[in-house]
Amino acid sequence: MANAIKYWRNKRNVTQQKLADKIGIDRPTLSKIENENIPLDPDEELAEKIARILKVLPTDILRRPPEVKNGK
């Protein structure tokens, strides 16, 4: 399942390292969670932490990212 963590993280100008530090995981684990080719999604508690930091709903980060137009 693809998630939109990377999309929202980039929209909020938050680095992987900064987000990983705030949610209490290491950066390589966050990278794996963001990678749509690796079937690793955050559990409910982690999704809520990420959503709170990125100021979105947990459902926003657990679904496919919005269409990106013109490479943005």
Residue pairs with C-beta under 8 A, 6 or more apart in sequence:
1 39
1 41
1 62
2 36
2 64
2 65
3 33
3 34
3 36
3 41
3 42
3 61
3 62
3 63
3 64
3 65
4 60
4 61
4 62
4 63
4 64
4 65
4 66
5 30
5 33
5 34
5 42
5 50
5 54
5 61
6 34
6 65
7 65
7 66
7 68
8 54
8 56
8 60
8 61
8 65
9 15
9 16
9 19
9 34
9 54
11 54
12 54
12 55
14 53
14 54
16 27
16 30
16 31
16 34
17 27
19 30
19 50
19 53
19 54
20 26
20 27
20 29
20 30
22 49
22 53
23 30
23 46
23 49
23 50
23 53
24 49
25 46
32 38
32 40
33 40
33 41
33 42
41 47
41 62
42 50
42 61
42 62
44 58
47 58
47 61
47 62
48 58
50 58
50 61
51 57
51 58
51 60
51 61
54 61
